[in-house]
Amino acid sequence: MAQIKIYGLTSSLNPIKAALAETIHSCMVEHFQLPANKRFQRFFPMAADDWLMPADRSSNYLIIEISCFAGRSIAAKKALIQGLFGQIAQVHGIQPQDVEITLIETPAHNWGIRGVTGDELQLPYPVAI
């Protein structure tokens, strides 16, 4: 299970939203073994006066927050992060300097999904990878 929030400057994020969603999803499928039909992404385009950022970032600056069940290996998490940096640079021309990624892991029992807690949920894919 993973839910993803993507924040960026409205003028930079909106034109690439659909393509960026595909890039992020392909990385989640490859590195976290999520099924191709599992998409949980939310975009937060920010007005310039609401988007304060470090001076050494460009208007392409993105923040990606991924909330997920705990249990994936350090290697899987690092592979996802590196995959995102690489694919976002290759596909969208946004350099790693302009991308920040946070993985937020919580125990499955802290999630509520489809009327049950996450630890009671039968997932069709592995979490412990």
N, C-alpha and C positions, 0 to 999 in steps of 0.2 A: 504494500500500500504506500502510495506517495501522493501528496498534494503539493502543487507548485504555484508560487506567486512570483510574478515577474514585474518589476518596477522599472520605469524609465521615463525620460522626458517625452511628453506627448508627441511632439513634432518628429522625434526620432523613432519612437516605439510603434506608433500606429501604422506607419507604412510597411513595417516588417513583421507585424504581429502574426499573421498566418504562417509565413515561412519560418519564423523563429519558433512557433509552436511545433512545427514539424521537426526542426532540428533538435529541440529539447526532448521531444517525445522519442525520436530515434535513439538518442543517447540513453534515455531511461530504459528502453527496450533492450538495447545492446548491453549495457553495463549493470543494470539492476534486474534484468530478465523479466521486466513487466510484460504482460500480454499486449499485443499490438492494439487491442480494443480498449485498453485501460488508459484514459486520459483524464487528468485532473489538473487543469491549469487555469489560473486566473491572472489577467493582466491588469496592471494599475498604471495607466498613463498619468503622468504628473505634470501639472502646469509649472512653468519655469519658476514662479515665485514660491512653489511648494517643494521644489526639488533642489535642495541644498546639497552640494557635493564638493569633494576636494578640488582644489584649483588645478591639479595635474590630471584631471579627467576631461574627456571631451563630451560633446553633446550626445554621444552614443552610449554613455555610461549606463550600465544595467546592474540591477541587484536581483539575484535569483535566490529565492528561499525555497528549500525543499524539505517539507515535513514528511517523515516516514517512520514506519515501524522500526524499532531497534532490532539489531541482529545481523546486519550485513558486515562483512569483514572490512578491515581497514583497506585492504587491497581493492575491494569492490568500490568503496567510497572514493578512493584516490583515482581509480580508473574512470569513474563517472565524472569527477571534477575535471580531470585532464581532457577527457573526451569532450565535455562541454566547451572548455576553453578552445580546443583545437577546431571543433566543428563551427562554433560561432565565428571564429576568425576566418576560417576557410569559406564558409557559406555566406556570411554577412559582412565580412570585412571589419568586424569589431575586434580590436586587439585585446588580449588578456588584461592589459592595463585598465581597460574600461569595463571589466566584468568582475563582479564579486558574487561568490556563491556561498551560501550557508546551508549545511545539512543539519536539520533539527530532528534528532531521533527521540522517540518516546516509546515506552513499553506499549505493546499491543493492547493491554488491558486499559490504557488511558484513552483509547479511541472508542467512539460509538458509531457503528455503521450498520445500516439496514436493520435496526432494532436490537442489535446485540453488541457486546463489547468486542473489540478487535481480536482478543485472544480466543473468543468463541467462534469467530468467523472462519469459514473454510475457504482458503485462498487457492486458486488454481495455479499458483506459481510459488517458487521458493522465496523466502526472505533471508535465510541463513546461507548466503553465497559468499 
